[in-house]
């Protein structure tokens, strides 16, 4: 952690950004100067009732709420937020403050069909039609509506229509296989299932006839609706066009913690957890993040590359809460094409994953030469820690003026809790700040917070978007065991974190995949940042077999794997990490296995190497590339 500053806020950031205006507004409530980010953050975690009540009121989610009625019960698990209030997430989104009815609210791009643009009025009309169809199908409050559909405006409208009734939405990406879809949706028993007949990924056409038949047979929903995305004549149940019908746009006011949608954990070692999020928690959390941290508002266009199977789709969907338009894309993440899409769509914020940025770097793509990116004020990176070389790449090859926000969070809270803010500098290789309202701390084994040393990432105070619960977990035992097993009353996230005295942070990997050799402990993220900076290495995975004290490094290479490349990897590890962490073997593999949301699967691979049968070590349906596992199966 060098402290090298790559970007600084404008001198007038306190006057020109939403977070600056909000800080002044909240200062007037407290009589305390909250213009400095560190002071605003401290206030947000010390006085959560004041802060979250301020977000609720400032972003027009409701009227003033007394501080003691924002969070009357603050224990974890079981915190009680805004118990006297009612709202509807879809109503808050479609209010779209600062956006006129004729303004573009959603832009959809795709490998499968021509671009689509909807104004706010058209989005509202589409939501009304789908809402009427859902009501006609007998859907009521609390019923589940599921979509095995792509990231297109129609799926977005369906989610809002479901929420408008108080029903519960859940989605799976088209890329998910039939088993992965059934493993997720069978838990929640959808009354209505929407399916897409297929899709195109780059130049490849994928039909879904057989998989749809399997999923429908196993789930047996009351109603099935086909969205004719490929439009090649296949269909089952009702058609999308026939399902929608004329109807009024209306919204059911629901309690703050009423279920809004269900997201799923990666499910690499068993059934995915069905994580329930509530209307109010998502509304206030996303208003805070998009409005204050990303500085989005009327006139902005927000893009984040995602599928409907990743929480970043839900995050993207909240853009109109603060008056910004949604830019959706369904297709292959082409290293040049996505940057051209940023120009074509007029995106002002470009969100992606750390692996995508590193892939662009490895392929020598210079985005600022591929497209006009002058409108970008923010670039977001998540899904994995972005190594320091990735920071250099963004400022050298993408934009020298846009703020890079490396974001860490997760499906469990459907947000980022460490990231950036427009009034905070960007330090090379570091996440700039703990997000407002996120009491992130670094705990030692005895549960003591510390600065400047690595520890367990915990959240020591409640956040509104912590899950309402896990579906089917009536006694909340699984919920407690998942998040509160180590430190009673404290949320343990499962990452290693170092918080610097600057207030920034470094995530060094999963705490259940730590490399510990000769008493020197190291997070896997540190390892990857060094190995993947070696020219010729596209991706990597490291595993420590504790019983044998063997450290194995697997690499996916861009050219031939030879002695020279292996020597370069070993030299980089020795000089930049630790001689004790020199690998016993460096092995080239065709592909590094990742989940459908792009995460490496260190622990399942470790179990496979220890002799656990592949299908016991990992759920293949959770992987983007199940065939990649074959390279790790023990021989003989």
C-alpha positions as CSV (number, residue, x, y, z in Angstrom):
1,X,0.0,0.0,0.0
2,X,2.1,2.9,-1.3
3,X,-0.5,5.7,-0.9
4,X,0.2,6.8,-4.5
5,X,-2.7,9.1,-5.5
6,X,-4.0,8.5,-9.1
7,X,-7.0,10.8,-8.9
8,X,-8.1,13.7,-6.7
9,X,-11.5,15.3,-6.3
10,X,-12.1,18.6,-8.0
11,X,-11.5,21.5,-5.6
12,X,-15.2,22.4,-5.8
13,X,-16.4,18.8,-5.3
14,X,-18.0,19.7,-2.0
15,X,-20.2,22.3,-3.8
16,X,-20.9,20.4,-7.1
17,X,-21.6,16.9,-5.9
18,X,-24.7,15.4,-4.4
19,X,-22.7,14.0,-1.4
20,X,-21.5,17.5,-0.8
21,X,-25.1,18.9,-0.8
22,X,-26.3,16.0,1.4
23,X,-23.4,16.6,3.9
24,X,-24.4,20.3,4.2
25,X,-28.1,19.4,4.6
26,X,-27.3,16.9,7.3
27,X,-24.9,19.3,9.0
28,X,-27.8,21.7,9.4
29,X,-29.6,18.9,11.3
30,X,-26.7,18.2,13.6
31,X,-25.0,21.5,14.1
32,X,-21.8,19.7,13.2
33,X,-19.6,20.3,10.1
34,X,-19.9,17.1,8.1
35,X,-18.2,18.4,4.9
36,X,-15.2,16.0,5.3
37,X,-16.0,12.5,4.2
38,X,-14.4,10.9,7.3
39,X,-16.7,13.0,9.5
40,X,-19.8,12.2,7.5
41,X,-18.9,8.4,7.6
42,X,-18.4,8.5,11.3
43,X,-21.7,10.2,11.8
44,X,-23.4,7.6,9.5
45,X,-22.3,4.7,11.7
46,X,-22.5,6.4,15.1
47,X,-26.0,7.8,14.5
48,X,-27.6,5.4,12.0
49,X,-31.1,6.7,12.8
50,X,-30.1,10.2,11.8
51,X,-28.2,9.2,8.7
52,X,-30.6,6.7,7.2
53,X,-33.6,8.9,8.1
54,X,-31.8,11.6,6.2
55,X,-31.3,9.4,3.1
56,X,-35.0,8.4,3.3
57,X,-36.1,12.0,3.4
58,X,-33.4,13.6,1.1
59,X,-34.1,11.2,-1.8
60,X,-37.9,11.6,-1.5
61,X,-38.7,8.1,-0.3
62,X,-40.9,9.4,2.4
63,X,-41.5,12.2,4.9
64,X,-39.4,13.0,8.0
65,X,-39.0,10.1,10.5
66,X,-37.9,10.7,14.1
67,X,-34.4,9.4,14.7
68,X,-35.5,6.9,17.3
69,X,-38.1,5.4,14.9
70,X,-35.6,4.7,12.1
71,X,-33.8,1.9,13.9
72,X,-35.7,1.2,17.2
73,X,-34.1,-2.2,17.5
74,X,-30.4,-2.4,16.5
75,X,-29.4,-5.9,17.5
76,X,-28.1,-8.3,14.8
77,X,-29.7,-10.4,13.5
78,X,-33.1,-8.9,14.0
79,X,-32.6,-5.2,13.5
80,X,-35.9,-3.3,12.9
81,X,-35.8,-0.5,10.3
82,X,-38.5,2.1,9.8
83,X,-41.3,0.0,11.4
84,X,-43.9,2.7,11.0
85,X,-43.4,3.4,7.3
86,X,-44.8,2.0,4.1
87,X,-43.5,2.3,0.6
88,X,-43.2,0.4,-2.7
89,X,-39.8,0.1,-4.4
90,X,-41.3,0.2,-7.9
91,X,-43.2,3.4,-7.1
92,X,-40.0,5.0,-5.9
93,X,-38.1,3.9,-9.0
94,X,-40.8,5.0,-11.4
95,X,-41.1,8.4,-9.7
96,X,-37.7,9.0,-11.3
97,X,-37.0,12.5,-9.7
98,X,-35.8,15.1,-12.1
99,X,-36.8,13.0,-15.2
100,X,-39.6,14.1,-17.5
101,X,-42.0,11.6,-19.0
102,X,-40.4,12.0,-22.4
103,X,-36.8,11.5,-21.2
104,X,-35.1,8.2,-22.0
105,X,-35.3,6.0,-19.0
106,X,-34.0,2.6,-20.3
107,X,-31.6,1.8,-23.2
108,X,-31.2,-1.8,-24.1
109,X,-28.4,-3.2,-26.3
110,X,-28.0,-6.8,-27.3
111,X,-26.2,-9.4,-29.4
112,X,-29.6,-10.8,-30.3
113,X,-31.6,-7.8,-31.6
114,X,-31.5,-4.1,-32.5
115,X,-31.2,-1.5,-29.7
116,X,-34.3,-0.5,-27.7
117,X,-35.0,2.8,-26.1
118,X,-37.9,3.5,-23.7
119,X,-38.9,6.9,-22.3
120,X,-40.1,7.1,-18.8
121,X,-43.6,7.1,-20.0
122,X,-43.0,4.0,-22.1
123,X,-41.4,2.2,-19.2
124,X,-44.4,3.1,-17.0
125,X,-46.8,1.8,-19.7
126,X,-44.9,-1.5,-20.0
127,X,-45.0,-2.0,-16.2
128,X,-48.7,-1.3,-16.2
129,X,-49.4,-3.9,-18.9
130,X,-47.3,-6.5,-17.2
131,X,-48.9,-5.7,-13.8
132,X,-52.4,-6.2,-15.3
133,X,-51.2,-9.6,-16.8
134,X,-49.9,-10.7,-13.4
135,X,-53.1,-9.8,-11.7
136,X,-55.1,-11.6,-14.3
137,X,-52.9,-14.7,-13.7
138,X,-53.9,-14.6,-10.0
139,X,-50.6,-13.2,-8.7
140,X,-51.0,-11.5,-5.3
141,X,-48.8,-10.1,-2.5
142,X,-46.1,-12.5,-1.5
143,X,-46.4,-14.8,-4.6
144,X,-43.2,-15.5,-6.5
145,X,-42.7,-14.5,-10.1
146,X,-39.6,-15.9,-11.8
147,X,-37.8,-14.9,-15.0
148,X,-35.2,-17.0,-16.8
149,X,-34.6,-14.1,-19.1
150,X,-31.8,-11.8,-20.4
151,X,-30.8,-8.3,-19.3
152,X,-33.3,-6.5,-21.5
153,X,-35.8,-3.7,-20.8
154,X,-38.7,-6.2,-20.7
155,X,-37.2,-8.1,-17.8
156,X,-36.7,-4.9,-16.0
157,X,-40.3,-3.9,-16.5
158,X,-41.4,-7.3,-15.3
159,X,-39.4,-6.9,-12.0
160,X,-41.0,-3.6,-11.4
161,X,-44.5,-4.9,-12.2
162,X,-44.0,-7.8,-9.8
163,X,-42.9,-5.3,-7.1
164,X,-45.8,-3.0,-7.7
165,X,-48.2,-5.8,-6.5
166,X,-46.1,-6.8,-3.5
167,X,-45.2,-10.1,-5.2
168,X,-41.6,-11.4,-5.0
169,X,-39.4,-11.4,-8.1
170,X,-36.5,-13.8,-8.8
171,X,-34.4,-14.2,-11.9
172,X,-31.8,-16.5,-13.5
173,X,-29.6,-15.6,-16.5
174,X,-30.2,-17.3,-19.8
175,X,-26.6,-18.7,-19.6
176,X,-27.7,-20.8,-16.6
177,X,-28.2,-24.5,-17.4
178,X,-31.5,-26.2,-16.6
179,X,-30.1,-27.8,-13.3
180,X,-28.8,-24.4,-12.1
181,X,-32.2,-22.9,-12.7
182,X,-34.1,-25.7,-11.0
183,X,-31.7,-25.6,-8.0
184,X,-32.6,-22.0,-7.5
185,X,-36.2,-21.6,-8.4
186,X,-37.5,-24.9,-6.9
187,X,-36.7,-23.4,-3.5
188,X,-39.1,-20.5,-4.0
189,X,-41.9,-22.2,-6.0
190,X,-42.8,-19.5,-8.5
191,X,-46.5,-19.2,-9.5
192,X,-45.5,-17.7,-12.9
193,X,-42.4,-18.5,-14.8
194,X,-41.1,-16.4,-17.7
195,X,-38.6,-17.9,-20.1
196,X,-36.7,-16.7,-23.2
197,X,-36.7,-19.0,-26.2
198,X,-32.9,-18.5,-26.5
199,X,-30.3,-15.9,-27.1
200,X,-27.1,-15.0,-29.0
201,X,-23.7,-14.7,-27.4
202,X,-21.4,-12.9,-29.8
203,X,-21.9,-14.8,-33.1
204,X,-23.3,-18.0,-31.5
205,X,-27.0,-18.7,-31.3
206,X,-28.3,-20.7,-28.3
207,X,-31.8,-22.2,-28.4
208,X,-33.4,-23.2,-25.1
209,X,-36.2,-25.6,-26.2
210,X,-35.0,-28.7,-24.4
211,X,-33.8,-26.9,-21.2
212,X,-37.1,-25.0,-21.0
213,X,-39.1,-28.3,-21.2
214,X,-36.9,-29.8,-18.4
215,X,-37.3,-26.7,-16.1
216,X,-41.1,-26.4,-16.7
217,X,-41.5,-30.1,-16.0
218,X,-39.6,-30.0,-12.7
219,X,-41.0,-26.7,-11.4
220,X,-44.6,-27.1,-12.6
221,X,-45.6,-23.5,-12.3
222,X,-49.3,-22.5,-12.7
223,X,-48.4,-20.2,-15.6
224,X,-45.6,-20.2,-18.2
225,X,-44.9,-17.3,-20.5
226,X,-42.4,-17.3,-23.4
227,X,-40.5,-14.2,-24.4
228,X,-39.6,-14.6,-28.1
229,X,-36.1,-13.2,-28.0
230,X,-34.8,-15.3,-30.9
231,X,-38.2,-15.2,-32.5
232,X,-37.7,-18.5,-34.3
233,X,-41.2,-19.9,-33.6
234,X,-40.6,-21.8,-30.4
235,X,-42.9,-21.2,-27.5
236,X,-44.5,-22.8,-24.5
237,X,-47.4,-21.5,-22.5
238,X,-48.6,-18.0,-23.2
239,X,-46.7,-15.5,-25.4
240,X,-45.2,-12.3,-24.0
241,X,-47.5,-10.2,-26.2
242,X,-50.7,-12.0,-25.1
243,X,-49.8,-11.9,-21.4
244,X,-49.6,-8.1,-21.1
245,X,-52.9,-6.2,-21.2
246,X,-54.3,-2.8,-20.6
247,X,-54.4,-1.8,-17.0
248,X,-53.7,1.0,-14.6
249,X,-50.3,1.7,-13.0
250,X,-50.8,1.3,-9.3
251,X,-48.6,0.4,-6.3
252,X,-49.3,-1.6,-3.1
253,X,-47.7,0.2,-0.1
254,X,-45.9,-2.5,1.9
255,X,-43.9,-2.6,5.1
256,X,-40.2,-1.6,4.9
257,X,-39.0,-5.3,5.2
258,X,-41.6,-6.7,2.8
259,X,-39.8,-9.1,0.4
260,X,-38.9,-7.5,-2.9
261,X,-36.8,-10.0,-4.7
262,X,-34.7,-13.2,-4.1
263,X,-31.1,-13.4,-5.1
264,X,-28.9,-16.5,-4.8
265,X,-25.4,-17.3,-3.5
266,X,-23.0,-18.9,-6.0
267,X,-24.0,-22.4,-4.7
268,X,-20.6,-23.9,-5.5
269,X,-20.7,-26.5,-2.8
270,X,-24.5,-27.1,-2.4
271,X,-27.8,-25.6,-3.0
272,X,-27.5,-21.8,-3.5
273,X,-28.8,-19.8,-0.6
274,X,-32.1,-18.0,-1.5
275,X,-31.4,-14.5,-0.1
276,X,-34.5,-12.3,0.4
277,X,-34.2,-8.6,0.1
278,X,-36.8,-6.0,1.2
279,X,-38.4,-3.0,-0.5
280,X,-37.2,-0.5,2.0
281,X,-33.7,-1.7,2.6
282,X,-32.9,-1.8,-1.2
283,X,-34.5,1.6,-1.8
284,X,-32.5,3.5,0.9
285,X,-29.3,1.6,0.3
286,X,-29.3,2.0,-3.5
287,X,-30.4,5.7,-3.3
288,X,-27.4,6.2,-1.0
289,X,-24.9,4.4,-3.2
290,X,-26.1,5.7,-6.6
291,X,-26.8,9.2,-5.5
292,X,-24.0,9.9,-3.0
293,X,-21.2,7.5,-3.9
294,X,-21.6,7.4,-7.7
295,X,-23.0,10.9,-7.9
296,X,-25.7,9.9,-10.3
297,X,-28.7,12.1,-11.0
298,X,-30.9,13.5,-13.8
299,X,-29.1,13.5,-17.1
300,X,-26.8,10.6,-16.2
301,X,-26.8,7.2,-17.9
302,X,-25.7,4.3,-15.8
303,X,-24.2,1.2,-17.3
304,X,-22.9,-1.9,-15.5
305,X,-22.2,-5.0,-17.4
306,X,-24.2,-7.8,-15.8
307,X,-26.6,-10.6,-16.4
308,X,-29.9,-11.1,-14.6
309,X,-28.2,-13.8,-12.5
310,X,-25.8,-11.3,-10.7
311,X,-26.7,-8.8,-8.1
312,X,-25.2,-6.0,-10.2
313,X,-28.3,-6.2,-12.4
314,X,-30.5,-5.4,-9.4
315,X,-28.1,-2.6,-8.5
316,X,-28.2,-1.2,-12.0
317,X,-32.1,-1.4,-11.9
318,X,-32.2,1.3,-9.2
319,X,-30.8,4.1,-11.3
320,X,-34.1,6.0,-11.8
321,X,-34.4,6.2,-8.0
322,X,-32.0,9.1,-8.3
323,X,-33.2,10.3,-11.8
324,X,-30.6,8.5,-13.9
325,X,-31.3,6.2,-16.9
326,X,-30.5,2.5,-17.1
327,X,-28.2,1.2,-19.8
328,X,-28.6,-2.5,-20.2
329,X,-26.6,-4.9,-22.4
330,X,-27.2,-8.6,-23.1
331,X,-24.3,-10.4,-24.9
332,X,-20.7,-11.2,-24.9
333,X,-18.3,-8.7,-23.1
334,X,-16.2,-7.8,-26.1
335,X,-13.1,-6.0,-24.9
336,X,-13.6,-3.3,-27.6
337,X,-17.3,-3.5,-28.1
338,X,-18.3,-2.6,-24.6
339,X,-16.3,0.6,-24.7
340,X,-18.0,1.5,-28.1
341,X,-21.3,0.8,-26.4
342,X,-20.4,3.3,-23.7
343,X,-20.0,6.0,-26.4
344,X,-23.1,5.0,-28.3
345,X,-25.3,5.0,-25.2
346,X,-23.9,8.2,-23.8
347,X,-23.1,6.4,-20.6
348,X,-21.7,8.7,-17.9
349,X,-20.8,5.8,-15.5
350,X,-19.3,2.6,-16.8
351,X,-19.4,-0.4,-14.5
352,X,-17.7,-3.7,-15.1
353,X,-15.7,-6.5,-13.4
354,X,-12.0,-6.5,-12.5
355,X,-11.4,-9.6,-14.7
356,X,-12.8,-7.7,-17.7
357,X,-10.5,-4.7,-17.1
358,X,-7.5,-7.0,-16.8
359,X,-8.5,-8.9,-19.9
360,X,-8.6,-5.7,-21.8
361,X,-5.2,-4.8,-20.5
362,X,-3.8,-8.2,-21.4
363,X,-5.1,-7.9,-24.9
364,X,-3.6,-4.5,-25.4
365,X,-6.9,-2.7,-25.8
366,X,-6.7,1.0,-25.4
367,X,-10.3,2.0,-24.8
368,X,-9.8,5.8,-25.1
369,X,-8.5,5.1,-28.7
370,X,-11.5,2.8,-29.4
371,X,-14.3,5.1,-28.4
372,X,-15.0,8.6,-27.2
373,X,-15.2,8.2,-23.4
374,X,-15.2,11.9,-22.6
375,X,-18.6,11.7,-21.0
376,X,-17.5,9.2,-18.4
377,X,-17.2,10.6,-14.9
378,X,-17.0,7.3,-13.1
379,X,-15.7,3.8,-13.8
380,X,-16.7,1.0,-11.5
381,X,-15.0,-2.3,-10.9
382,X,-16.2,-5.2,-8.8
383,X,-16.5,-9.0,-8.7
384,X,-12.9,-9.4,-7.5
385,X,-10.2,-7.2,-6.1
386,X,-8.7,-5.0,-8.9
387,X,-4.9,-5.3,-8.7
388,X,-2.7,-2.2,-8.7
389,X,-1.8,-2.9,-12.4
390,X,-5.5,-2.6,-13.1
391,X,-5.6,0.9,-11.6
392,X,-2.6,1.9,-13.8
393,X,-4.4,0.5,-16.8
394,X,-7.6,2.5,-16.2
395,X,-5.8,5.8,-15.8
396,X,-3.3,5.2,-18.6
397,X,-5.7,3.7,-21.2
398,X,-9.3,4.4,-20.3
399,X,-9.6,7.9,-18.8
400,X,-7.3,10.2,-16.9
401,X,-10.3,12.2,-15.5
402,X,-13.0,9.7,-14.5
403,X,-13.0,8.5,-11.0
404,X,-12.2,4.8,-10.6
405,X,-14.2,3.1,-7.9
406,X,-13.1,-0.4,-7.0
407,X,-16.1,-1.8,-5.1
408,X,-16.4,-4.6,-2.7
409,X,-19.7,-5.9,-1.4
410,X,-21.9,-8.9,-2.3
411,X,-25.2,-10.5,-3.1
412,X,-25.8,-10.9,0.6
413,X,-26.4,-7.1,1.0
414,X,-27.0,-6.4,-2.7
415,X,-24.6,-3.5,-2.6
416,X,-21.0,-2.4,-2.1
417,X,-19.9,-1.5,1.4
418,X,-16.4,-0.5,0.5
419,X,-15.8,1.7,-2.6
420,X,-15.3,5.3,-3.5
421,X,-16.9,8.7,-3.2
422,X,-16.5,11.8,-5.3
423,X,-14.9,13.7,-2.4
424,X,-12.3,11.0,-1.7
425,X,-9.0,10.4,-3.6
426,X,-8.2,7.2,-5.5
427,X,-5.1,5.5,-4.2
428,X,-3.4,2.9,-6.3
429,X,-4.5,-0.6,-5.5
430,X,-6.9,0.5,-2.7
431,X,-10.6,0.8,-2.2
432,X,-10.9,4.5,-1.4
433,X,-13.3,4.4,1.5
434,X,-15.7,2.5,3.7
435,X,-19.2,3.4,2.3
436,X,-21.5,5.6,4.3
437,X,-23.6,3.7,6.8
438,X,-21.3,0.7,6.5
439,X,-19.6,0.0,9.8
440,X,-16.8,-2.1,8.2
441,X,-14.1,-3.1,10.6
442,X,-11.0,-5.4,10.6
443,X,-11.3,-7.9,13.5
444,X,-8.5,-10.0,15.0
445,X,-9.3,-13.5,16.3
446,X,-10.4,-11.9,19.6
447,X,-12.9,-9.6,18.0
448,X,-10.8,-6.4,18.3
449,X,-10.9,-3.8,15.5
450,X,-7.6,-2.6,14.2
451,X,-6.0,-0.2,11.6
452,X,-3.1,-1.0,9.4
453,X,-3.2,-4.7,9.9
454,X,-5.0,-7.6,8.2
455,X,-8.1,-9.0,9.8
456,X,-11.6,-10.5,9.2
457,X,-13.9,-8.2,7.4
458,X,-16.9,-7.6,9.6
459,X,-19.9,-5.2,9.7
460,X,-20.3,-4.2,13.3
461,X,-23.6,-2.3,13.0
462,X,-26.8,-3.1,11.0
463,X,-27.3,-2.0,7.4
464,X,-30.8,-1.6,6.0
465,X,-30.1,-4.0,3.0
466,X,-29.0,-6.9,5.1
467,X,-31.3,-9.7,4.1
468,X,-34.8,-9.9,5.4
469,X,-33.9,-13.6,5.7
470,X,-33.2,-16.8,3.7
471,X,-36.1,-18.3,1.9
472,X,-37.4,-21.4,3.7
473,X,-35.3,-20.7,6.8
474,X,-38.3,-20.4,9.2
475,X,-36.3,-20.5,12.4
476,X,-33.5,-18.3,11.0
477,X,-30.9,-20.9,12.0
478,X,-29.2,-21.0,8.6
479,X,-29.2,-17.2,8.5
480,X,-27.5,-17.0,11.8
481,X,-25.0,-19.7,11.0
482,X,-24.1,-18.1,7.7
483,X,-23.3,-14.6,8.9
484,X,-23.0,-14.6,12.7
485,X,-21.2,-17.8,13.4
486,X,-17.8,-16.3,14.5
487,X,-18.6,-13.1,16.4
488,X,-22.0,-13.0,18.1
489,X,-24.1,-10.0,17.0
490,X,-21.5,-9.1,14.3
491,X,-21.8,-9.8,10.6
492,X,-18.7,-11.7,9.3
493,X,-18.4,-11.4,5.6
494,X,-15.6,-14.0,5.0
495,X,-12.9,-11.7,3.5
496,X,-9.5,-10.5,4.8
497,X,-9.3,-6.7,4.9
498,X,-6.8,-4.1,5.9
499,X,-8.1,-0.6,6.7
500,X,-5.4,2.1,6.3
501,X,-5.1,5.2,8.5
502,X,-6.2,7.1,5.4
503,X,-9.6,5.4,5.6
504,X,-9.0,3.4,2.5
505,X,-9.0,-0.4,2.4
506,X,-7.4,-3.4,0.7
507,X,-9.3,-6.8,0.3
508,X,-6.7,-9.6,0.3
509,X,-8.9,-12.6,-0.5
510,X,-11.4,-15.0,1.1
511,X,-10.6,-15.9,4.7
512,X,-11.5,-19.5,3.9
513,X,-8.8,-19.7,1.2
514,X,-5.8,-18.2,3.0
515,X,-2.3,-19.2,2.1
516,X,-0.3,-19.9,5.2
517,X,3.3,-21.2,4.8
518,X,5.8,-21.1,7.5
519,X,3.7,-18.8,9.6
520,X,3.4,-16.2,6.8
521,X,-0.2,-15.7,6.0
522,X,-1.3,-14.2,2.6
523,X,-4.6,-13.6,0.9
524,X,-5.2,-15.0,-2.5
525,X,-6.0,-11.6,-4.0
526,X,-2.4,-10.4,-3.2
527,X,-1.1,-13.5,-5.0
528,X,-3.3,-12.9,-8.1
529,X,-2.3,-9.3,-8.4
530,X,1.3,-10.3,-8.8
531,X,0.9,-13.4,-10.9
532,X,-1.6,-11.9,-13.4
533,X,0.7,-8.8,-13.9
534,X,3.3,-11.1,-15.5
535,X,3.1,-10.7,-19.3
536,X,1.5,-13.8,-20.8
537,X,-0.7,-14.7,-17.8
538,X,-4.4,-14.2,-18.5
539,X,-5.8,-15.7,-15.3
540,X,-4.6,-17.7,-12.3
541,X,-5.7,-19.7,-9.3
542,X,-3.7,-20.7,-6.3
543,X,-4.3,-23.5,-3.8
544,X,-2.5,-24.5,-0.6
545,X,-2.8,-28.1,0.3
546,X,-2.2,-27.8,4.0
547,X,-1.7,-31.4,4.9
548,X,1.2,-31.7,2.4
549,X,2.3,-28.1,2.7
550,X,2.2,-27.9,-1.1
551,X,1.4,-24.7,-2.9
552,X,0.1,-25.0,-6.5
553,X,-0.3,-22.2,-9.0
554,X,-2.5,-22.8,-12.0
555,X,-2.2,-20.3,-14.9
556,X,-4.2,-19.6,-18.0
557,X,-1.8,-18.2,-20.5
558,X,-2.1,-16.1,-23.7
559,X,0.6,-18.0,-25.6
560,X,2.8,-21.0,-25.0
561,X,3.7,-22.0,-21.4
562,X,7.5,-22.5,-21.3
563,X,10.4,-22.4,-18.9
564,X,10.8,-18.7,-19.5
565,X,7.3,-17.8,-18.5
566,X,7.4,-20.1,-15.4
567,X,10.7,-18.4,-14.4
568,X,9.1,-15.0,-14.7
569,X,6.2,-16.1,-12.5
570,X,8.5,-17.4,-9.8
571,X,10.7,-14.3,-9.9
572,X,7.6,-12.1,-9.5
573,X,6.4,-14.1,-6.5
574,X,9.8,-14.2,-4.9
575,X,10.5,-10.5,-5.3
576,X,7.0,-9.0,-4.8
577,X,5.4,-11.4,-2.4
578,X,7.4,-13.8,-0.3
579,X,10.1,-16.5,-0.9
580,X,8.1,-18.7,1.4
581,X,5.2,-18.6,-1.1
582,X,7.2,-19.9,-4.1
583,X,5.0,-22.6,-5.6
584,X,5.9,-26.2,-5.6
585,X,4.3,-26.4,-9.0
586,X,3.2,-24.0,-11.7
587,X,0.7,-25.7,-14.0
588,X,-0.8,-24.4,-17.2
589,X,-4.6,-25.2,-17.6
590,X,-6.9,-24.4,-20.5
591,X,-9.2,-22.3,-18.4
592,X,-9.5,-21.1,-14.8
593,X,-12.9,-22.2,-13.4
594,X,-15.2,-19.4,-12.3
595,X,-18.8,-19.2,-11.1
596,X,-21.5,-17.7,-13.4
597,X,-20.9,-14.4,-11.7
598,X,-17.2,-14.5,-12.4
599,X,-15.7,-15.6,-9.1
600,X,-12.8,-18.0,-8.8
601,X,-13.5,-21.2,-6.9
602,X,-10.4,-21.9,-4.8
603,X,-12.0,-24.0,-2.1
604,X,-13.9,-26.4,-4.4
605,X,-10.7,-26.9,-6.5
606,X,-8.7,-27.6,-3.3
607,X,-11.3,-30.3,-2.4
608,X,-11.0,-31.8,-5.9
609,X,-7.2,-31.9,-5.6
610,X,-7.6,-33.7,-2.2
611,X,-9.6,-36.4,-3.9
612,X,-13.2,-35.4,-3.3
613,X,-15.3,-36.4,-6.4
614,X,-15.9,-33.4,-8.6
615,X,-19.7,-33.6,-8.2
616,X,-19.4,-33.6,-4.4
617,X,-16.9,-30.7,-4.4
618,X,-18.8,-28.3,-6.6
619,X,-22.2,-27.9,-8.2
620,X,-21.4,-27.8,-11.9
621,X,-24.5,-25.7,-12.6
622,X,-23.0,-22.9,-10.6
623,X,-20.0,-22.6,-13.0
624,X,-19.7,-20.5,-16.1
625,X,-17.3,-23.1,-17.5
626,X,-17.8,-26.6,-15.9
627,X,-15.4,-28.3,-18.4
628,X,-12.5,-26.3,-16.8
629,X,-12.7,-28.6,-13.8
630,X,-11.3,-31.6,-15.8
631,X,-7.8,-30.2,-15.6
632,X,-7.9,-30.4,-11.8
633,X,-9.2,-34.0,-11.5
634,X,-6.4,-36.2,-10.0
635,X,-5.0,-38.5,-12.6
636,X,-5.2,-42.3,-12.1
